[in-house]
Amino acid sequence: MADVFKALADETRRTILDELAERDGQSLFELCARLNARHGISSSRQAISQHLAVLEDADLVESHREGRTKVHTLRTAPLRTIVERWPITD
């Protein structure tokens, strides 16, 4: 669970998750373009790739190859684990 909190601690990584939640199945190139156009995040592809690696280590993002392109998808299971640990009560 510590990996999840570490991953979520960074604003750029949270924005990457927001983008994947809105439009799942994006390549690194697509993510970089959307982060720049929509959020003014002009990090290099290498920097975004490193952020994605942290998100993958936390199991929040999954990737697979489609030809030569690596496609990234959102995984919400680790977030459910947090909610189940500390349930929301009214």
PDB file as gemmi writes it, atoms N, CA and C in Angstrom:
CRYST1    1.000    1.000    1.000  90.00  90.00  90.00 P 1                      
ATOM      1  N   MET A   1       0.813  -1.191   0.000  1.00  0.00           N  
ATOM      2  CA  MET A   1       0.000   0.000   0.000  1.00  0.00           C  
ATOM      3  C   MET A   1       0.860   1.260   0.000  1.00  0.00           C  
ATOM      4  N   ALA A   2       2.084   1.161   0.528  1.00  0.00           N  
ATOM      5  CA  ALA A   2       2.982   2.319   0.552  1.00  0.00           C  
ATOM      6  C   ALA A   2       3.301   2.794  -0.859  1.00  0.00           C  
ATOM      7  N   ASP A   3       3.428   1.841  -1.810  1.00  0.00           N  
ATOM      8  CA  ASP A   3       3.693   2.220  -3.200  1.00  0.00           C  
ATOM      9  C   ASP A   3       2.560   3.061  -3.772  1.00  0.00           C  
ATOM     10  N   VAL A   4       1.337   2.741  -3.386  1.00  0.00           N  
ATOM     11  CA  VAL A   4       0.180   3.488  -3.882  1.00  0.00           C  
ATOM     12  C   VAL A   4       0.231   4.922  -3.364  1.00  0.00           C  
ATOM     13  N   PHE A   5       0.500   5.084  -2.073  1.00  0.00           N  
ATOM     14  CA  PHE A   5       0.576   6.431  -1.509  1.00  0.00           C  
ATOM     15  C   PHE A   5       1.720   7.228  -2.118  1.00  0.00           C  
ATOM     16  N   LYS A   6       2.855   6.575  -2.341  1.00  0.00           N  
ATOM     17  CA  LYS A   6       3.993   7.245  -2.982  1.00  0.00           C  
ATOM     18  C   LYS A   6       3.609   7.701  -4.384  1.00  0.00           C  
ATOM     19  N   ALA A   7       2.942   6.833  -5.120  1.00  0.00           N  
ATOM     20  CA  ALA A   7       2.536   7.165  -6.486  1.00  0.00           C  
ATOM     21  C   ALA A   7       1.548   8.327  -6.500  1.00  0.00           C  
ATOM     22  N   LEU A   8       0.625   8.329  -5.570  1.00  0.00           N  
ATOM     23  CA  LEU A   8      -0.407   9.366  -5.532  1.00  0.00           C  
ATOM     24  C   LEU A   8       0.097  10.691  -4.967  1.00  0.00           C  
ATOM     25  N   ALA A   9       1.265  10.685  -4.340  1.00  0.00           N  
ATOM     26  CA  ALA A   9       1.798  11.895  -3.718  1.00  0.00           C  
ATOM     27  C   ALA A   9       2.226  12.953  -4.737  1.00  0.00           C  
ATOM     28  N   ASP A  10       2.471  12.536  -5.966  1.00  0.00           N  
ATOM     29  CA  ASP A  10       2.962  13.455  -6.988  1.00  0.00           C  
ATOM     30  C   ASP A  10       1.815  13.957  -7.863  1.00  0.00           C  
ATOM     31  N   GLU A  11       1.741  15.266  -8.039  1.00  0.00           N  
ATOM     32  CA  GLU A  11       0.652  15.879  -8.813  1.00  0.00           C  
ATOM     33  C   GLU A  11       0.648  15.436 -10.281  1.00  0.00           C  
ATOM     34  N   THR A  12       1.816  15.313 -10.883  1.00  0.00           N  
ATOM     35  CA  THR A  12       1.883  14.877 -12.284  1.00  0.00           C  
ATOM     36  C   THR A  12       1.336  13.460 -12.420  1.00  0.00           C  
ATOM     37  N   ARG A  13       1.677  12.580 -11.490  1.00  0.00           N  
ATOM     38  CA  ARG A  13       1.160  11.212 -11.556  1.00  0.00           C  
ATOM     39  C   ARG A  13      -0.349  11.180 -11.363  1.00  0.00           C  
ATOM     40  N   ARG A  14      -0.866  12.023 -10.482  1.00  0.00           N  
ATOM     41  CA  ARG A  14      -2.331  12.088 -10.314  1.00  0.00           C  
ATOM     42  C   ARG A  14      -2.987  12.579 -11.606  1.00  0.00           C  
ATOM     43  N   THR A  15      -2.350  13.515 -12.273  1.00  0.00           N  
ATOM     44  CA  THR A  15      -2.886  14.029 -13.539  1.00  0.00           C  
ATOM     45  C   THR A  15      -2.846  12.946 -14.616  1.00  0.00           C  
ATOM     46  N   ILE A  16      -1.793  12.147 -14.640  1.00  0.00           N  
ATOM     47  CA  ILE A  16      -1.723  11.024 -15.579  1.00  0.00           C  
ATOM     48  C   ILE A  16      -2.885  10.065 -15.328  1.00  0.00           C  
ATOM     49  N   LEU A  17      -3.150   9.760 -14.056  1.00  0.00           N  
ATOM     50  CA  LEU A  17      -4.287   8.886 -13.721  1.00  0.00           C  
ATOM     51  C   LEU A  17      -5.600   9.509 -14.155  1.00  0.00           C  
ATOM     52  N   ASP A  18      -5.749  10.827 -13.967  1.00  0.00           N  
ATOM     53  CA  ASP A  18      -6.963  11.520 -14.419  1.00  0.00           C  
ATOM     54  C   ASP A  18      -7.148  11.362 -15.926  1.00  0.00           C  
ATOM     55  N   GLU A  19      -6.061  11.518 -16.662  1.00  0.00           N  
ATOM     56  CA  GLU A  19      -6.130  11.382 -18.122  1.00  0.00           C  
ATOM     57  C   GLU A  19      -6.504   9.960 -18.532  1.00  0.00           C  
ATOM     58  N   LEU A  20      -5.944   8.969 -17.845  1.00  0.00           N  
ATOM     59  CA  LEU A  20      -6.290   7.580 -18.175  1.00  0.00           C  
ATOM     60  C   LEU A  20      -7.712   7.250 -17.753  1.00  0.00           C  
ATOM     61  N   ALA A  21      -8.191   7.877 -16.693  1.00  0.00           N  
ATOM     62  CA  ALA A  21      -9.587   7.664 -16.280  1.00  0.00           C  
ATOM     63  C   ALA A  21     -10.538   8.240 -17.320  1.00  0.00           C  
ATOM     64  N   GLU A  22     -10.158   9.356 -17.910  1.00  0.00           N  
ATOM     65  CA  GLU A  22     -11.005   9.986 -18.925  1.00  0.00           C  
ATOM     66  C   GLU A  22     -10.922   9.262 -20.266  1.00  0.00           C  
ATOM     67  N   ARG A  23      -9.718   8.819 -20.618  1.00  0.00           N  
ATOM     68  CA  ARG A  23      -9.513   8.137 -21.903  1.00  0.00           C  
ATOM     69  C   ARG A  23      -8.466   7.049 -21.707  1.00  0.00           C  
ATOM     70  N   ASP A  24      -8.915   5.858 -21.433  1.00  0.00           N  
ATOM     71  CA  ASP A  24      -8.026   4.736 -21.143  1.00  0.00           C  
ATOM     72  C   ASP A  24      -7.356   4.225 -22.414  1.00  0.00           C  
ATOM     73  N   GLY A  25      -6.229   3.549 -22.260  1.00  0.00           N  
ATOM     74  CA  GLY A  25      -5.559   2.924 -23.398  1.00  0.00           C  
ATOM     75  C   GLY A  25      -4.754   3.891 -24.229  1.00  0.00           C  
ATOM     76  N   GLN A  26      -3.924   4.724 -23.590  1.00  0.00           N  
ATOM     77  CA  GLN A  26      -3.127   5.711 -24.313  1.00  0.00           C  
ATOM     78  C   GLN A  26      -1.658   5.306 -24.370  1.00  0.00           C  
ATOM     79  N   SER A  27      -1.015   5.713 -25.438  1.00  0.00           N  
ATOM     80  CA  SER A  27       0.429   5.516 -25.572  1.00  0.00           C  
ATOM     81  C   SER A  27       1.149   6.648 -24.844  1.00  0.00           C  
ATOM     82  N   LEU A  28       2.449   6.495 -24.675  1.00  0.00           N  
ATOM     83  CA  LEU A  28       3.257   7.544 -24.053  1.00  0.00           C  
ATOM     84  C   LEU A  28       3.146   8.837 -24.855  1.00  0.00           C  
ATOM     85  N   PHE A  29       3.202   8.744 -26.169  1.00  0.00           N  
ATOM     86  CA  PHE A  29       3.094   9.924 -27.027  1.00  0.00           C  
ATOM     87  C   PHE A  29       1.755  10.635 -26.800  1.00  0.00           C  
ATOM     88  N   GLU A  30       0.662   9.879 -26.760  1.00  0.00           N  
ATOM     89  CA  GLU A  30      -0.657  10.476 -26.539  1.00  0.00           C  
ATOM     90  C   GLU A  30      -0.746  11.138 -25.163  1.00  0.00           C  
ATOM     91  N   LEU A  31      -0.244  10.450 -24.144  1.00  0.00           N  
ATOM     92  CA  LEU A  31      -0.271  11.024 -22.796  1.00  0.00           C  
ATOM     93  C   LEU A  31       0.517  12.324 -22.730  1.00  0.00           C  
ATOM     94  N   CYS A  32       1.706  12.333 -23.307  1.00  0.00           N  
ATOM     95  CA  CYS A  32       2.515  13.551 -23.298  1.00  0.00           C  
ATOM     96  C   CYS A  32       1.797  14.706 -23.985  1.00  0.00           C  
ATOM     97  N   ALA A  33       1.189  14.421 -25.125  1.00  0.00           N  
ATOM     98  CA  ALA A  33       0.467  15.457 -25.871  1.00  0.00           C  
ATOM     99  C   ALA A  33      -0.712  15.996 -25.054  1.00  0.00           C  
ATOM    100  N   ARG A  34      -1.485  15.119 -24.437  1.00  0.00           N  
ATOM    101  CA  ARG A  34      -2.639  15.548 -23.641  1.00  0.00           C  
ATOM    102  C   ARG A  34      -2.208  16.306 -22.381  1.00  0.00           C  
ATOM    103  N   LEU A  35      -1.144  15.841 -21.737  1.00  0.00           N  
ATOM    104  CA  LEU A  35      -0.659  16.535 -20.538  1.00  0.00           C  
ATOM    105  C   LEU A  35      -0.201  17.945 -20.882  1.00  0.00           C  
ATOM    106  N   ASN A  36       0.443  18.090 -22.024  1.00  0.00           N  
ATOM    107  CA  ASN A  36       0.905  19.409 -22.445  1.00  0.00           C  
ATOM    108  C   ASN A  36      -0.267  20.300 -22.856  1.00  0.00           C  
ATOM    109  N   ALA A  37      -1.146  19.789 -23.694  1.00  0.00           N  
ATOM    110  CA  ALA A  37      -2.245  20.595 -24.230  1.00  0.00           C  
ATOM    111  C   ALA A  37      -3.286  20.955 -23.166  1.00  0.00           C  
ATOM    112  N   ARG A  38      -3.611  20.033 -22.303  1.00  0.00           N  
ATOM    113  CA  ARG A  38      -4.705  20.243 -21.356  1.00  0.00           C  
ATOM    114  C   ARG A  38      -4.265  20.766 -19.999  1.00  0.00           C  
ATOM    115  N   HIS A  39      -3.017  20.490 -19.618  1.00  0.00           N  
ATOM    116  CA  HIS A  39      -2.582  20.826 -18.261  1.00  0.00           C  
ATOM    117  C   HIS A  39      -1.303  21.654 -18.224  1.00  0.00           C  
ATOM    118  N   GLY A  40      -0.729  21.929 -19.386  1.00  0.00           N  
ATOM    119  CA  GLY A  40       0.496  22.717 -19.439  1.00  0.00           C  
ATOM    120  C   GLY A  40       1.705  21.998 -18.863  1.00  0.00           C  
ATOM    121  N   ILE A  41       1.634  20.670 -18.789  1.00  0.00           N  
ATOM    122  CA  ILE A  41       2.758  19.883 -18.286  1.00  0.00           C  
ATOM    123  C   ILE A  41       3.629  19.537 -19.486  1.00  0.00           C  
ATOM    124  N   SER A  42       4.788  20.161 -19.555  1.00  0.00           N  
ATOM    125  CA  SER A  42       5.659  19.964 -20.718  1.00  0.00           C  
ATOM    126  C   SER A  42       6.887  19.133 -20.359  1.00  0.00           C  
ATOM    127  N   SER A  43       6.693  18.143 -19.513  1.00  0.00           N  
ATOM    128  CA  SER A  43       7.786  17.239 -19.146  1.00  0.00           C  
ATOM    129  C   SER A  43       8.200  16.417 -20.362  1.00  0.00           C  
ATOM    130  N   SER A  44       9.434  15.974 -20.351  1.00  0.00           N  
ATOM    131  CA  SER A  44       9.933  15.145 -21.446  1.00  0.00           C  
ATOM    132  C   SER A  44       9.248  13.775 -21.439  1.00  0.00           C  
ATOM    133  N   ARG A  45       9.332  13.093 -22.560  1.00  0.00           N  
ATOM    134  CA  ARG A  45       8.766  11.739 -22.617  1.00  0.00           C  
ATOM    135  C   ARG A  45       9.459  10.831 -21.614  1.00  0.00           C  
ATOM    136  N   GLN A  46      10.746  11.037 -21.405  1.00  0.00           N  
ATOM    137  CA  GLN A  46      11.481  10.225 -20.442  1.00  0.00           C  
ATOM    138  C   GLN A  46      10.937  10.456 -19.027  1.00  0.00           C  
ATOM    139  N   ALA A  47      10.650  11.702 -18.671  1.00  0.00           N  
ATOM    140  CA  ALA A  47      10.119  12.006 -17.340  1.00  0.00           C  
ATOM    141  C   ALA A  47       8.736  11.383 -17.156  1.00  0.00           C  
ATOM    142  N   ILE A  48       7.881  11.490 -18.171  1.00  0.00           N  
ATOM    143  CA  ILE A  48       6.539  10.898 -18.087  1.00  0.00           C  
ATOM    144  C   ILE A  48       6.654   9.380 -18.025  1.00  0.00           C  
ATOM    145  N   SER A  49       7.596   8.815 -18.759  1.00  0.00           N  
ATOM    146  CA  SER A  49       7.827   7.376 -18.717  1.00  0.00           C  
ATOM    147  C   SER A  49       8.236   6.934 -17.313  1.00  0.00           C  
ATOM    148  N   GLN A  50       9.049   7.727 -16.637  1.00  0.00           N  
ATOM    149  CA  GLN A  50       9.444   7.408 -15.261  1.00  0.00           C  
ATOM    150  C   GLN A  50       8.251   7.490 -14.318  1.00  0.00           C  
ATOM    151  N   HIS A  51       7.386   8.473 -14.516  1.00  0.00           N  
ATOM    152  CA  HIS A  51       6.158   8.569 -13.721  1.00  0.00           C  
ATOM    153  C   HIS A  51       5.280   7.330 -13.953  1.00  0.00           C  
ATOM    154  N   LEU A  52       5.180   6.918 -15.200  1.00  0.00           N  
ATOM    155  CA  LEU A  52       4.390   5.721 -15.508  1.00  0.00           C  
ATOM    156  C   LEU A  52       4.975   4.482 -14.848  1.00  0.00           C  
ATOM    157  N   ALA A  53       6.294   4.406 -14.764  1.00  0.00           N  
ATOM    158  CA  ALA A  53       6.940   3.261 -14.108  1.00  0.00           C  
ATOM    159  C   ALA A  53       6.574   3.218 -12.619  1.00  0.00           C  
ATOM    160  N   VAL A  54       6.533   4.368 -11.974  1.00  0.00           N  
ATOM    161  CA  VAL A  54       6.127   4.421 -10.564  1.00  0.00           C  
ATOM    162  C   VAL A  54       4.676   3.973 -10.426  1.00  0.00           C  
ATOM    163  N   LEU A  55       3.822   4.434 -11.340  1.00  0.00           N  
ATOM    164  CA  LEU A  55       2.408   4.043 -11.310  1.00  0.00           C  
ATOM    165  C   LEU A  55       2.246   2.548 -11.577  1.00  0.00           C  
ATOM    166  N   GLU A  56       3.063   1.994 -12.463  1.00  0.00           N  
ATOM    167  CA  GLU A  56       3.017   0.546 -12.722  1.00  0.00           C  
ATOM    168  C   GLU A  56       3.504  -0.241 -11.509  1.00  0.00           C  
ATOM    169  N   ASP A  57       4.551   0.248 -10.848  1.00  0.00           N  
ATOM    170  CA  ASP A  57       5.056  -0.423  -9.644  1.00  0.00           C  
ATOM    171  C   ASP A  57       3.988  -0.465  -8.547  1.00  0.00           C  
ATOM    172  N   ALA A  58       3.145   0.569  -8.506  1.00  0.00           N  
ATOM    173  CA  ALA A  58       2.061   0.626  -7.521  1.00  0.00           C  
ATOM    174  C   ALA A  58       0.821  -0.115  -8.011  1.00  0.00           C  
ATOM    175  N   ASP A  59       0.900  -0.685  -9.193  1.00  0.00           N  
ATOM    176  CA  ASP A  59      -0.199  -1.444  -9.810  1.00  0.00           C  
ATOM    177  C   ASP A  59      -1.406  -0.570 -10.146  1.00  0.00           C  
ATOM    178  N   LEU A  60      -1.167   0.734 -10.296  1.00  0.00           N  
ATOM    179  CA  LEU A  60      -2.239   1.654 -10.672  1.00  0.00           C  
ATOM    180  C   LEU A  60      -2.372   1.784 -12.183  1.00  0.00           C  
ATOM    181  N   VAL A  61      -1.324   1.407 -12.895  1.00  0.00           N  
ATOM    182  CA  VAL A  61      -1.321   1.443 -14.361  1.00  0.00           C  
ATOM    183  C   VAL A  61      -0.775   0.105 -14.848  1.00  0.00           C  
ATOM    184  N   GLU A  62      -1.369  -0.358 -15.918  1.00  0.00           N  
ATOM    185  CA  GLU A  62      -0.935  -1.593 -16.562  1.00  0.00           C  
ATOM    186  C   GLU A  62      -0.607  -1.245 -18.010  1.00  0.00           C  
ATOM    187  N   SER A  63       0.388  -1.902 -18.569  1.00  0.00           N  
ATOM    188  CA  SER A  63       0.725  -1.620 -19.964  1.00  0.00           C  
ATOM    189  C   SER A  63       0.856  -2.919 -20.744  1.00  0.00           C  
ATOM    190  N   HIS A  64       0.610  -2.797 -22.027  1.00  0.00           N  
ATOM    191  CA  HIS A  64       0.798  -3.926 -22.937  1.00  0.00           C  
ATOM    192  C   HIS A  64       1.216  -3.365 -24.293  1.00  0.00           C  
ATOM    193  N   ARG A  65       1.770  -4.216 -25.101  1.00  0.00           N  
ATOM    194  CA  ARG A  65       2.240  -3.806 -26.425  1.00  0.00           C  
ATOM    195  C   ARG A  65       1.175  -4.068 -27.478  1.00  0.00           C  
ATOM    196  N   GLU A  66       1.029  -3.105 -28.344  1.00  0.00           N  
ATOM    197  CA  GLU A  66       0.218  -3.256 -29.559  1.00  0.00           C  
ATOM    198  C   GLU A  66       1.145  -2.900 -30.702  1.00  0.00           C  
ATOM    199  N   GLY A  67       1.759  -3.901 -31.277  1.00  0.00           N  
ATOM    200  CA  GLY A  67       2.800  -3.655 -32.280  1.00  0.00           C  
ATOM    201  C   GLY A  67       4.007  -3.063 -31.597  1.00  0.00           C  
ATOM    202  N   ARG A  68       4.438  -1.911 -32.073  1.00  0.00           N  
ATOM    203  CA  ARG A  68       5.603  -1.250 -31.468  1.00  0.00           C  
ATOM    204  C   ARG A  68       5.195  -0.240 -30.397  1.00  0.00           C  
ATOM    205  N   THR A  69       3.895  -0.096 -30.185  1.00  0.00           N  
ATOM    206  CA  THR A  69       3.393   0.898 -29.239  1.00  0.00           C  
ATOM    207  C   THR A  69       3.048   0.255 -27.903  1.00  0.00           C  
ATOM    208  N   LYS A  70       3.463   0.902 -26.827  1.00  0.00           N  
ATOM    209  CA  LYS A  70       3.118   0.461 -25.485  1.00  0.00           C  
ATOM    210  C   LYS A  70       1.890   1.256 -25.046  1.00  0.00           C  
ATOM    211  N   VAL A  71       0.826   0.549 -24.705  1.00  0.00           N  
ATOM    212  CA  VAL A  71      -0.449   1.175 -24.346  1.00  0.00           C  
ATOM    213  C   VAL A  71      -0.662   1.051 -22.838  1.00  0.00           C  
ATOM    214  N   HIS A  72      -1.097   2.146 -22.216  1.00  0.00           N  
ATOM    215  CA  HIS A  72      -1.261   2.202 -20.765  1.00  0.00           C  
ATOM    216  C   HIS A  72      -2.743   2.264 -20.393  1.00  0.00           C  
ATOM    217  N   THR A  73      -3.111   1.480 -19.379  1.00  0.00           N  
ATOM    218  CA  THR A  73      -4.488   1.460 -18.902  1.00  0.00           C  
ATOM    219  C   THR A  73      -4.514   1.644 -17.388  1.00  0.00           C  
ATOM    220  N   LEU A  74      -5.586   2.221 -16.903  1.00  0.00           N  
ATOM    221  CA  LEU A  74      -5.781   2.493 -15.482  1.00  0.00           C  
ATOM    222  C   LEU A  74      -6.248   1.240 -14.760  1.00  0.00           C  
ATOM    223  N   ARG A  75      -5.714   1.021 -13.572  1.00  0.00           N  
ATOM    224  CA  ARG A  75      -6.152  -0.068 -12.691  1.00  0.00           C  
ATOM    225  C   ARG A  75      -6.592   0.559 -11.372  1.00  0.00           C  
ATOM    226  N   THR A  76      -7.821   0.337 -10.959  1.00  0.00           N  
ATOM    227  CA  THR A  76      -8.333   0.966  -9.744  1.00  0.00           C  
ATOM    228  C   THR A  76      -8.357   0.039  -8.532  1.00  0.00           C  
ATOM    229  N   ALA A  77      -7.994  -1.220  -8.711  1.00  0.00           N  
ATOM    230  CA  ALA A  77      -8.037  -2.177  -7.596  1.00  0.00           C  
ATOM    231  C   ALA A  77      -7.247  -1.698  -6.371  1.00  0.00           C  
ATOM    232  N   PRO A  78      -6.035  -1.147  -6.533  1.00  0.00           N  
ATOM    233  CA  PRO A  78      -5.311  -0.682  -5.341  1.00  0.00           C  
ATOM    234  C   PRO A  78      -6.049   0.433  -4.590  1.00  0.00           C  
ATOM    235  N   LEU A  79      -6.817   1.232  -5.304  1.00  0.00           N  
ATOM    236  CA  LEU A  79      -7.591   2.290  -4.646  1.00  0.00           C  
ATOM    237  C   LEU A  79      -8.736   1.699  -3.833  1.00  0.00           C  
ATOM    238  N   ARG A  80      -9.323   0.633  -4.350  1.00  0.00           N  
ATOM    239  CA  ARG A  80     -10.381  -0.043  -3.593  1.00  0.00           C  
ATOM    240  C   ARG A  80      -9.856  -0.601  -2.277  1.00  0.00           C  
ATOM    241  N   THR A  81      -8.622  -1.085  -2.301  1.00  0.00           N  
ATOM    242  CA  THR A  81      -8.000  -1.610  -1.081  1.00  0.00           C  
ATOM    243  C   THR A  81      -7.927  -0.529  -0.004  1.00  0.00           C  
ATOM    244  N   ILE A  82      -7.613   0.692  -0.404  1.00  0.00           N  
ATOM    245  CA  ILE A  82      -7.548   1.806   0.550  1.00  0.00           C  
ATOM    246  C   ILE A  82      -8.934   2.091   1.118  1.00  0.00           C  
ATOM    247  N   VAL A  83      -9.926   2.156   0.257  1.00  0.00           N  
ATOM    248  CA  VAL A  83     -11.297   2.430   0.705  1.00  0.00           C  
ATOM    249  C   VAL A  83     -11.808   1.332   1.625  1.00  0.00           C  
ATOM    250  N   GLU A  84     -11.463   0.104   1.319  1.00  0.00           N  
ATOM    251  CA  GLU A  84     -11.903  -1.003   2.167  1.00  0.00           C  
ATOM    252  C   GLU A  84     -11.211  -0.962   3.523  1.00  0.00           C  
ATOM    253  N   ARG A  85      -9.982  -0.495   3.558  1.00  0.00           N  
ATOM    254  CA  ARG A  85      -9.275  -0.414   4.835  1.00  0.00           C  
ATOM    255  C   ARG A  85      -9.878   0.661   5.738  1.00  0.00           C  
ATOM    256  N   TRP A  86     -10.213   1.808   5.134  1.00  0.00           N  
ATOM    257  CA  TRP A  86     -10.825   2.891   5.885  1.00  0.00           C  
ATOM    258  C   TRP A  86     -12.157   3.250   5.231  1.00  0.00           C  
ATOM    259  N   PRO A  87     -13.198   2.479   5.526  1.00  0.00           N  
ATOM    260  CA  PRO A  87     -14.487   2.720   4.879  1.00  0.00           C  
ATOM    261  C   PRO A  87     -15.050   4.099   5.204  1.00  0.00           C  
ATOM    262  N   ILE A  88     -15.744   4.624   4.243  1.00  0.00           N  
ATOM    263  CA  ILE A  88     -16.384   5.927   4.404  1.00  0.00           C  
ATOM    264  C   ILE A  88     -17.706   5.721   5.138  1.00  0.00           C  
ATOM    265  N   THR A  89     -17.868   6.423   6.224  1.00  0.00           N  
ATOM    266  CA  THR A  89     -19.117   6.332   6.997  1.00  0.00           C  
ATOM    267  C   THR A  89     -19.670   7.729   7.194  1.00  0.00           C  
ATOM    268  N   ASP A  90     -20.949   7.793   7.306  1.00  0.00           N  
ATOM    269  CA  ASP A  90     -21.596   9.095   7.529  1.00  0.00           C  
ATOM    270  C   ASP A  90     -22.128   9.202   8.932  1.00  0.00           C  
TER     271      ASP A  90                                                      
END                                                                             
